[in-house]
């Protein structure tokens, strides 16, 4: 067990791996179900030209709910649940790389930076094909005119009746493969790496930094979990603001079928100026806030519940 200031960090070697993975799947699924509507809204805001369809996050939420119902906010969620695999890969990579880097430096910032970036690289390699399909499904309904692929009318009718179906997923998957082949499922891969590797690499150091600073300001009796729950959204807002321009480019590359990250960036800047770089930022922060709270509380609790039996009695939080 390593101690960094007043915040105690549970390391990989302290965990009962069986408990860690079984509880981790439940935590990841719960988190994704909670924040998925905000992710869908963010995608539609980023892909639309100017304010052609929605004027902002709240306007998009109201219009989608009114026009497409609650299920409209969960378009593509069924296929997106397969990202549970990437979630477990992310956690494992982060902890293992963090352990490896600790052999060369005691700096928590360096360990978090390197491990966060490496974890994102592994996770995105698994996630991008799933994202490509789920984002096409997100755009169906009010945003279908902005995407290359459209669900067949009969399947759309089933969706408007609030019946989730894998038929839409299969239909979009077949269309993507027919148009672009296997490479179509990795469209935007580079843009995703340029977005999520920096985001992940920044989130962890900022998270530990904010947690440590809050611990210095809070009363000594304040539970560490509360401080960590506050630090998570602060870190997410910071990392999201820094990386949002690339997130906008990533969304457009994947949904509109573009092939050049640089050309997409130039066109976005030419058409919409600096404002275009902030599109979807509020939705991203809104989605990242509960995500970060859930991830931090869930992850830190998960690690405590997964402590090896011989360490439980010796740890006090």
FENZI-V707075 format. One record per residue. N is the residue number from 1. RES is the residue in one letter. BURIAL is I if it has 24 or more other C-alpha atoms within 12 Angstrom, else O. Layout:
BEGIN
n = <N | N>
res = <RES | RES>
burial = <BURIAL | BURIAL>
END
This chain:
BEGIN
n = <1 | 2 | 3 | 4 | 5 | 6 | 7 | 8 | 9 | 10 | 11 | 12 | 13 | 14 | 15 | 16 | 17 | 18 | 19 | 20 | 21 | 22 | 23 | 24 | 25 | 26 | 27 | 28 | 29 | 30 | 31 | 32 | 33 | 34 | 35 | 36 | 37 | 38 | 39 | 40 | 41 | 42 | 43 | 44 | 45 | 46 | 47 | 48 | 49 | 50 | 51 | 52 | 53 | 54 | 55 | 56 | 57 | 58 | 59 | 60 | 61 | 62 | 63 | 64 | 65 | 66 | 67 | 68 | 69 | 70 | 71 | 72 | 73 | 74 | 75 | 76 | 77 | 78 | 79 | 80 | 81 | 82 | 83 | 84 | 85 | 86 | 87 | 88 | 89 | 90 | 91 | 92 | 93 | 94 | 95 | 96 | 97 | 98 | 99 | 100 | 101 | 102 | 103 | 104 | 105 | 106 | 107 | 108 | 109 | 110 | 111 | 112 | 113 | 114 | 115 | 116 | 117 | 118 | 119 | 120 | 121 | 122 | 123 | 124 | 125 | 126 | 127 | 128 | 129 | 130 | 131 | 132 | 133 | 134 | 135 | 136 | 137 | 138 | 139 | 140 | 141 | 142 | 143 | 144 | 145 | 146 | 147 | 148 | 149 | 150 | 151 | 152 | 153 | 154 | 155 | 156 | 157 | 158 | 159 | 160 | 161 | 162 | 163 | 164 | 165 | 166 | 167 | 168 | 169 | 170 | 171 | 172 | 173 | 174 | 175 | 176 | 177 | 178 | 179 | 180 | 181 | 182 | 183 | 184 | 185 | 186 | 187 | 188 | 189 | 190 | 191 | 192 | 193 | 194 | 195 | 196 | 197 | 198 | 199 | 200 | 201 | 202 | 203 | 204 | 205 | 206 | 207 | 208 | 209 | 210 | 211 | 212 | 213 | 214 | 215 | 216 | 217 | 218 | 219 | 220 | 221 | 222 | 223 | 224 | 225 | 226 | 227 | 228 | 229 | 230 | 231 | 232 | 233 | 234 | 235 | 236 | 237 | 238 | 239 | 240 | 241 | 242 | 243 | 244 | 245 | 246 | 247 | 248 | 249 | 250 | 251 | 252 | 253 | 254 | 255 | 256 | 257 | 258 | 259 | 260 | 261 | 262 | 263 | 264 | 265 | 266 | 267 | 268 | 269 | 270 | 271 | 272 | 273 | 274 | 275 | 276 | 277 | 278 | 279 | 280 | 281 | 282 | 283 | 284 | 285 | 286 | 287 | 288 | 289 | 290 | 291 | 292 | 293 | 294 | 295 | 296 | 297 | 298 | 299 | 300 | 301 | 302 | 303 | 304 | 305 | 306 | 307 | 308 | 309 | 310 | 311 | 312 | 313 | 314 | 315 | 316 | 317>
res = <X | X | X | X | X | X | X | X | X | X | X | X | X | X | X | X | X | X | X | X | X | X | X | X | X | X | X | X | X | X | X | X | X | X | X | X | X | X | X | X | X | X | X | X | X | X | X | X | X | X | X | X | X | X | X | X | X | X | X | X | X | X | X | X | X | X | X | X | X | X | X | X | X | X | X | X | X | X | X | X | X | X | X | X | X | X | X | X | X | X | X | X | X | X | X | X | X | X | X | X | X | X | X | X | X | X | X | X | X | X | X | X | X | X | X | X | X | X | X | X | X | X | X | X | X | X | X | X | X | X | X | X | X | X | X | X | X | X | X | X | X | X | X | X | X | X | X | X | X | X | X | X | X | X | X | X | X | X | X | X | X | X | X | X | X | X | X | X | X | X | X | X | X | X | X | X | X | X | X | X | X | X | X | X | X | X | X | X | X | X | X | X | X | X | X | X | X | X | X | X | X | X | X | X | X | X | X | X | X | X | X | X | X | X | X | X | X | X | X | X | X | X | X | X | X | X | X | X | X | X | X | X | X | X | X | X | X | X | X | X | X | X | X | X | X | X | X | X | X | X | X | X | X | X | X | X | X | X | X | X | X | X | X | X | X | X | X | X | X | X | X | X | X | X | X | X | X | X | X | X | X | X | X | X | X | X | X | X | X | X | X | X | X | X | X | X | X | X | X | X | X | X | X | X | X | X | X | X | X | X | X | X | X | X | X | X | X>
burial = <O | O | O | O | O | I | I | I | I | I | I | I | O | I | I | I | I | O | O | I | I | O | I | I | I | I | I | I | I | O | I | I | I | I | I | I | I | I | I | I | I | I | I | I | I | I | I | I | I | I | O | O | I | I | O | I | I | O | O | I | I | O | I | I | O | O | O | I | O | O | I | I | I | I | I | I | I | I | I | I | I | I | I | I | I | I | I | I | I | I | I | I | I | I | I | I | I | I | I | O | I | O | O | O | O | O | O | I | I | I | I | I | I | I | I | I | I | I | I | I | I | I | I | I | I | I | I | I | I | I | I | I | I | I | I | I | I | I | I | I | I | I | I | I | O | I | I | I | I | I | I | O | O | O | I | I | O | O | I | I | O | O | O | I | I | I | I | I | I | O | I | I | I | O | I | I | O | O | O | O | O | O | O | I | I | I | I | I | I | I | I | I | I | I | I | I | I | I | I | I | I | I | I | I | I | I | I | I | I | I | I | I | O | I | I | O | O | O | O | O | O | O | O | I | I | I | I | I | I | I | I | I | I | I | I | I | I | I | I | I | I | I | I | I | I | I | I | I | I | I | I | I | I | I | I | I | I | I | I | O | I | O | O | I | I | O | O | I | O | O | O | O | O | O | O | I | I | I | I | I | I | I | I | I | I | I | I | I | I | I | I | I | I | I | I | I | I | I | I | I | I | I | I | I | I | I | I | I | O | O | O | O | O | O | O | O | O>
END
